[in-house]
Amino acid sequence: MRWIDWIMVSLMIVIGLSCLTMSATWMASPDSIFAYVKTLFKICFWISVPVITAAIFYVLMKTKRNQDD
């Protein structure tokens, strides 16, 4: 992928996360920026758990494949 593709993908992810966070915050308590930041942190944490798990699995599989050769 070219660098412009990575920028576009990153922007789409950031826009999606901010929309998800805003809608969750407005449902719970729309008066506080603290609630927005707290919800954003929770969403980012729960998104990072499977991403980190998949990355570790990928690195382990790639390392094992290189050792077998």
N, C-alpha and C positions, 0 to 999 in steps of 0.2 A: 504494500500500500504506500502511496505517496504521502508526504507530510500534510497536504491539504485534506486528504481523506481522514487522517488521524484527528486533525483539528475539528472537522465536521462531526465525526463520531463523538468526540469529547464534548462538544457543545450540545449535541442532542442528549447525551447522558446527563449533563448538568441541568439542562432545561427540564428534562423529565423528573429528575430528583427534586428540583425546586417546586414544580407543579404538584408533585405528590406530597411534599412537605406542607405546602400552603393549604391544600385541601384538607389534610389531616389536622392542621392547626386550626383552621376556621371551623371545623366540626367540633373540636374540643373546647378551645378558649381563644377566640379571635383577638382579645385585647392585649396580649402579651407577646413581646418579641422573645422573651425567655422560653415560652412554650414552643415557638418556631424553632429556635436553636436546639432545644431539647429533642424535639421530634426529628429534626434533621440529623442529629447525632445518632439517635436510635436507628433510623433508616440506613444511614451509612454503615453503622456497625453490623447490622444484619445482612447488608449486601456484601460486606467485606468477608464475612465468615465463609460462605461457599466459594468466593473467588480465591481466597487464600488457600482453602482446602484443595481446590482444583489445581492451583499453581504448584503446591507441594506434590500432589500426585503426579503432575506432568513432569516435574523435575526428577522425581524418583524413577519414573518409568524411562525417561530419557537416559538417566545415569545407568540404569540396569541394562538398557539396550546397548549402550556404548561399552559396557564391561563384557557383554556376551560376544562382541565382535572381536 
